[in-house]
Amino acid sequence: MLAEVLACLRPAPGDLVVDCTLGGGGHAQAILEAVQPGGRLIGLDVDGAELSRTRARLLGAGFGAGIFVARHGNFADLPRVLAGEGATAANVILADLGVSSMQIENPARGFSYKDPGPLDMRMDPSHGESASDMVARLGEDALSRLLTENADEPHALLIARLLKEKRVATTHEVERVVRTGLNRAFPGLPKADVKMSVRRTFQALRIAVNGELAALEALLGALPACLAPGGRAAILTFHSGEDRRVKKAFQAGYRGEVYSAIADRVIRSKKEETFTNRRAAAAKLRWAIRR
């Protein structure tokens, strides 16, 4: 949704920009081009390995240290990051939530069951516990709540029970346990519904492992103070729990006259992009402008 993001943010020469989720740098490169001359972009990412690759690519594309810096960190710490760069507020802030394509496509990271890999799911592999360790540590009730709160999974209690029957260490084990368990419990359940429950299970575990919803709430709370007057923010979400939080925070900010304008409806990807990039089908974009 590059075109839609740019239309919402309207980056202009001289702007200070924070890309809270640098990823592969696709959004960042287009924004860097738009804010020259005089503009600067601070890129954040919790994934140190991907951050290093993207830093090297953007530096190689001609965006030197004077206009682009990449920092390893979580966007929950946005105020501290800005202060560290000698800034009090930014003109443009972007957050593209969830897992990146590079992470999904690397089986060693454990984000997808498409290929076999360890059940890890950490966006920062140097920090915290893996999804396998988390599932082993949590009790059945806690795991069920996690599946409900992070993914609205209708079969949360059953799936939690299945995951606790025997320790799961790989992505294929989780997929098999959930799929066979649901088919056994509900013989008439459509194949598409079973597949969706598997996907929701992976989503819920990933969100919990990385503390994604707590980080998002911290970002939303800090966002008004981190935006300069007239500053613009855009957030891309990929599931209902994220979108609800962004929508409510922006609406509360508008009612409290913190934001002068917010998106009155969610912006979705165009059919052409959805056709070529299946992940774009789940994307929801919202924006807000600081008063």
Beta strands, then each sheet from edge to edge (+ up, - down):
strand 1: 16-19
strand 2: 40-45
strand 3: 68-72
strand 4: 90-96
strand 5: 227-237
strand 6: 259-262
strand 7: 284-290
sheet 1: 3+ 2+ 1+ 4+ 5+ 7- 6+
end
